[in-house]
Amino acid sequence: MKPIRILNSQLELLAEIDDYESLIFVSRFHKVGEFEFRINPNKKHTERLIKNNILLLGGSKHRAGIIKHRQIELNEDGEEQWFIKGYSLQHITSQRITIPPPDTSHDRKSGNAETVMKHYIDNHFIDPVDPYRKIDLLSLSANLNRGTQLSLQSRFKNISEELETLSISSGLGWEIKVNTQTKKLDFDVIEGRDLTTNQSINPPVIFSVDFDNIQSAEYVDSDLNYKNVAYSAGQGEGVNRRIIEVGSGIGLDRIETFIDARDVNEVDDNEVQIPESEIIAQLTERAEQDLLEHSNESTFEAQILTNGPFVYEKDWNLGDIVTVQNRKWGVTLNSRITEVKEVLEPSGYQLEATFGQSRPTLINRIKQELKQTSAEVRK
């Protein structure tokens, strides 16, 4: 069993536990991860397992989570167990919404993806207008200006959800990790490596049943949520409403969707007309983001054999793009590792990975539908 360190909210080490029933830790590239932890409450240091304390898996500064839930249960043998649940440190970003600066309608930022993502952390956690919103524990890693150029205007939106949108659009991940030297939680973006067979810079990583390094695989190729043409509608009424079309498709292959982007302003906060090219660019970006959320769902999930040739965090890591193959199914994909699930039990250690975007849950589906009405609320 890997040791688990317990820290308080000041990042002071309280205890270390290596005798527990099970731990499941899910790390995600684009959004908040989560964990579940089971332990007999009579074991040593369990009194430290209280809400808002931080768990470090195996001492890793990357795989850390905040306790948000605990309950006591009786197992089949009548023995008591603590059931602890929580989120990865990324969850801290869900504690703030994008409150616009004074005298402006939206919090706006354009630039490379890393700059935009770190702007929202700086504005709402590190140097906010309202000092009560500041989290002294959080800090920003140096900005390396990575990622594609994009822009975002946000108003009263959950910041973790905005970061997820920016992450998916740019291909950059994000994380919050423990810095034991500075006693801070560092926010940074993650840039995965290309480890596919199509490149020659890095040693390629291939996950395949033919290589005996994966098992219990599941492949999904779904168009249930697929759209390829978006009509993005800005301000105005009737025939005077500005509408642009993004995407392509002909006949039966054309699947359309409508985006109510009425919150895209045509005048700035000083009532000065915004250039038409900028308005169209914002409507286009809104449509492209929506189509990305409604893209083909092509995912490959598998249990990775830990005795295989590729070692987690050494040969491959969360966010890397690798080659996944099952010749019997006729499947060969170059996909990003978007989720890693670790299961630690006395019986052994299991590793599962999701290649490609994870499948939307019912809650995700509902959120997509509500986006059309939320545009009106954000006006």
C-alpha angles and dihedrals in degrees: 000000000000113000118252119211121208119213130182124229090275089057093248115150110248104171147330125234127194100158110078140126101241146334128199115189122182118195119194131196101207103028148014118312128210144206143205123204130187125192140154105256090221091067124100121286096005089128086072092062096095132137117287094018114124128238121208115199111223089341090293114155089206100052102058132134142187120237110237103158139030134173137171121237139180114230126212091277092053092252121141120244133184112226108203123187133180148137136263115264088265085079089079088076090062089066093076137055127206103266108186118240116260115289094012130099097216141021100244131188135166130185139078114342095254092052092049094048093048091046091065092047091050094045097049107026112021107030107010123162090240108061090206089068093057120110107202092192093064124083137173124242116226114289111244093180094237128166139040124310113267142145136219134191112191135182124185093335125144107262096218089056091048090050089051090053092049091046095052092044094050103033091236121124127209138213145174114222135183117256104199093185098056095028088233138122107238120212113208142153124245125223112197123216127243105243097161126126089250094074135060103200099081129035104266121245118210123184111198141143085230089065093045093234100113137042140172090042126180125191125196126188106175138167095179090114097029125135126167105177124053129189106206112199121198130180127326135066133263115331089354093063115111110238128172130187122225128183134024141252138140131218115323090359092062115094115178135200135182125227121199100213096164089134091070100106123228094193127043126236090276091055091252115145112255113227113265092234090059092048091051090047091054093047089048093050091049089053093047091051091050093049089049089056089050097046125127111291106230111165136159119197123187145160107245117219107235092208091059125109096266120075121208114245090011108056095016138008144181109298097025119128111232139169117259120192143180109168094188090060092041090240126144116159136173099210140164118245100239100168137028122190120195120195117193119187134149087257092061150288123291129191125197128180138192116215112201127005113334114244115269116255123222088262090054090051092051091049090054091053093047092054089079092059096036090066088068093047092052094055 
